[in-house]
Amino acid sequence: MPKTYVTVDFENGPGSAVRPKKIYWPDGKSWEITRMLFVSESPDGEYEGIRYTVVIGSAQKYLYKDGDRWYVMSP
């Protein structure tokens, strides 16, 4: 699946924790992240960077951070 790079508003938590708050799609649309459920790194190289499992509205989605860049996987 191809990556779509997005802009993300986030806040820094205790230590080096990053908490994404809002996603901006390249066409200008944006979505509030209402909840963060889980943060993980890929143990088997399935994806690059850190995967955030977030809730947008009532949908559970994955958001990835690789270095300073954020992306989502496009179908």
N, C-alpha and C positions, 0 to 999 in steps of 0.2 A: 504494500500500500504506500502511496506517496505521502510525503509530509506536507502539511500546510503550516507555514510559519505564521504565528499570531503575536500580537502585543498583549501583555498581561500586566494588570495592576496587581501589586502584591505588597505585603508588609513583612518585615523581618521580625521574627519572634525571638524567644530566648535562644541563646547560643547562635547557631547558624541556621535555624529553622526558617523556612520561607513559606508563607501562606498566601496562595493566589486568591484574589478577590474578584477580579473582573477580566473577561476575555474580549478582545477586539479583533474581529475578523478582518481580513485585508480589504473587503468592500465597505468597511465602516460600521457594520452591525456589531452590537456588543451584547454580552450576557453577564449578569451577576452570578457569581458562584455563591450559592446559598450555604454550602457545607463542604468541608473536606473530610473524606472518609479514611483515606489510607495513602501512605507514601512508601514507595519501594524502588529499589534498583534491580535491574534485570540480572538474575543469577545465571542465565543461560544465553545472554546476548540477544534476546528477542527484540529488544529496543535499545536505543541509545539514551544515556542520561538517567534522569529520575522520573518516575511515573507517579502522577498525582491522580487519585481517584476522587472525583469531585461530583457534586450535585448541582445541576443547573435547572431551576424549576423543579420538576419531579423526575428528571432524567439523570441517570448516573453516567458519567463520561470520563474518559482518560485525557489528561493533559500532561505533556512531557516538557522537561527542562533539560537542555543539553548545553552546559556552559552558561552563557548569557542569553541563549536563544530559547524560545518557547515554541512548541509545535503541537499539532494534533494530527492523527493519521486520517487521511481522506480515503473514502471508499472508492 
